Amino acid sequence: MIGNDGFSMFLDKTFAFLAEGISWILENIFSVIFFNHTVALLAFFIFINLIAIILVKKDKEFAQAGTRRVRESTLLIVALVGGGFGEYYAMYKYKHKTLHKKFLYGVPISIMLNMMMLTYSLTLTLLA
């Protein structure tokens, strides 16, 4: 049987090995994603749109339960920084915020701004 000192040394070596392995995996993933500007931008848009869908769904659930809600300003900011497509999809999928003028006009405007930003960024990447 291993004594306390031997067991703690075993745990230290195990955790160090796991931390080194996780660090290596994350380093390789980030080097692939951020090496290419286009891939990084695409990953960001996918991530922020998933966040937008989750926020709208959670707000709908909170509204039905009568509990604390997600702020409208939070939903609009997420749409503006890139989550417009996901938020627009979630608004109609979950039938939530579809009659509010802020969302009826704000989300499509944010989609247009997102598309302009994405087009400009990708054009600069292709010309470089």
Contacts in CASP RR format, 6 or more apart in sequence:
PFRMAT RR
TARGET T0000
AUTHOR 0000-0000-0000
METHOD contacts of the structure
MODEL  1
MIGNDGFSMFLDKTFAFLAEGISWILENIFSVIFFNHTVALLAFFIFINL
IAIILVKKDKEFAQAGTRRVRESTLLIVALVGGGFGEYYAMYKYKHKTLH
KKFLYGVPISIMLNMMMLTYSLTLTLLA
2 10 0 8 1.000
32 39 0 8 1.000
33 39 0 8 1.000
33 40 0 8 1.000
33 43 0 8 1.000
34 40 0 8 1.000
37 121 0 8 1.000
37 125 0 8 1.000
38 122 0 8 1.000
38 125 0 8 1.000
41 118 0 8 1.000
41 121 0 8 1.000
41 122 0 8 1.000
44 82 0 8 1.000
45 82 0 8 1.000
45 83 0 8 1.000
45 85 0 8 1.000
45 114 0 8 1.000
45 118 0 8 1.000
48 78 0 8 1.000
48 81 0 8 1.000
48 82 0 8 1.000
48 83 0 8 1.000
49 82 0 8 1.000
49 83 0 8 1.000
49 84 0 8 1.000
49 85 0 8 1.000
49 86 0 8 1.000
49 87 0 8 1.000
50 86 0 8 1.000
51 78 0 8 1.000
51 83 0 8 1.000
52 75 0 8 1.000
52 78 0 8 1.000
52 79 0 8 1.000
52 82 0 8 1.000
52 83 0 8 1.000
52 84 0 8 1.000
52 85 0 8 1.000
52 86 0 8 1.000
52 87 0 8 1.000
52 90 0 8 1.000
53 86 0 8 1.000
53 87 0 8 1.000
53 89 0 8 1.000
53 90 0 8 1.000
55 70 0 8 1.000
55 74 0 8 1.000
55 75 0 8 1.000
55 78 0 8 1.000
55 87 0 8 1.000
55 90 0 8 1.000
56 75 0 8 1.000
56 86 0 8 1.000
56 87 0 8 1.000
56 90 0 8 1.000
56 91 0 8 1.000
56 94 0 8 1.000
56 96 0 8 1.000
56 97 0 8 1.000
57 90 0 8 1.000
57 94 0 8 1.000
58 70 0 8 1.000
59 69 0 8 1.000
59 70 0 8 1.000
59 75 0 8 1.000
59 96 0 8 1.000
59 97 0 8 1.000
60 94 0 8 1.000
60 95 0 8 1.000
60 96 0 8 1.000
62 68 0 8 1.000
62 69 0 8 1.000
62 70 0 8 1.000
63 69 0 8 1.000
63 96 0 8 1.000
72 97 0 8 1.000
72 100 0 8 1.000
72 102 0 8 1.000
72 103 0 8 1.000
75 87 0 8 1.000
75 97 0 8 1.000
75 103 0 8 1.000
76 102 0 8 1.000
76 103 0 8 1.000
76 106 0 8 1.000
76 107 0 8 1.000
76 110 0 8 1.000
78 84 0 8 1.000
78 87 0 8 1.000
79 87 0 8 1.000
79 88 0 8 1.000
79 106 0 8 1.000
79 107 0 8 1.000
79 110 0 8 1.000
79 111 0 8 1.000
80 110 0 8 1.000
80 113 0 8 1.000
82 110 0 8 1.000
82 114 0 8 1.000
83 110 0 8 1.000
83 114 0 8 1.000
84 107 0 8 1.000
84 110 0 8 1.000
84 111 0 8 1.000
84 114 0 8 1.000
85 111 0 8 1.000
85 114 0 8 1.000
87 103 0 8 1.000
87 107 0 8 1.000
87 110 0 8 1.000
88 107 0 8 1.000
88 108 0 8 1.000
88 111 0 8 1.000
90 96 0 8 1.000
91 97 0 8 1.000
91 98 0 8 1.000
91 103 0 8 1.000
91 107 0 8 1.000
92 98 0 8 1.000
97 103 0 8 1.000
98 104 0 8 1.000
END
